[in-house]
Amino acid sequence: QNLIAEQDVKTTVDAPPEKGNSGSKIFLSSDYQQFDNAANTILASGSVKIVYEDYTVVGPKAVFKLKPTGGQSKEIDHILLTGRPTITDKERMITADQIVITTAPRKFDARGNVKTQF
């Protein structure tokens, strides 16, 4: 029910489709990742980097909340990033205490001591 991987771990996860598209991929790299099937979560820590369409996020820790889609397939519901992550979206850069990325609809919410650069 648990899978742990360490040292330069790379994972690709399906994002749910939005209106007008067939879904996309979220690319995750970090020093440590733990998949917990029972809790439907992926924990990533240490040099976390996430690439999701035009979002690029870097930070120390991320928790992916998954939603079952039937069978063994799972899609991302949302991603919680903590520890002062930075998200870059085209020409915008935002750093905050927490960033929550939702996938359907695709958007992000920055919380706590937010610093923006446009």
C-alpha positions, 0 to 999 in steps of 0.5 A, spaced: 500 500 500 506 504 500 511 505 495 517 509 497 523 512 493 529 516 494 534 520 490 532 524 484 525 521 483 521 522 477 514 521 477 508 523 471 501 523 474 495 524 470 491 531 471 483 530 469 481 533 463 478 540 463 472 543 458 475 542 451 481 538 452 483 531 453 487 532 460 494 533 461 500 530 465 504 533 471 511 532 472 514 531 479 521 531 481 524 531 488 529 527 493 524 523 496 517 521 494 512 516 498 505 514 495 500 512 500 495 508 496 490 507 502 490 515 503 490 517 496 496 521 497 503 522 494 508 526 499 514 529 495 520 533 499 527 535 498 528 540 492 521 539 489 519 541 482 513 540 479 511 542 471 504 542 470 502 545 463 504 553 464 506 552 471 512 551 474 513 550 482 519 549 486 519 548 493 521 544 499 515 539 500 508 538 496 502 533 498 498 531 492 491 529 493 489 523 488 482 521 486 480 514 484 478 514 477 476 506 477 481 501 476 488 502 478 488 509 475 488 515 479 488 523 477 490 529 481 485 533 485 489 538 488 496 539 490 498 542 497 505 546 497 508 548 503 515 551 506 515 558 501 514 555 494 514 559 488 510 558 482 511 561 475 506 562 471 508 565 464 511 572 466 508 572 473 512 569 479 509 568 486 512 566 493 508 564 499 507 560 505 503 555 502 500 554 494 494 550 493 493 548 485 487 545 483 486 541 477 479 542 475 478 547 473 486 549 473 488 554 478 492 556 484 491 559 490 497 563 494 496 563 502 500 567 507 506 572 506 505 572 499 510 576 494 508 577 487 512 579 481 509 581 474 
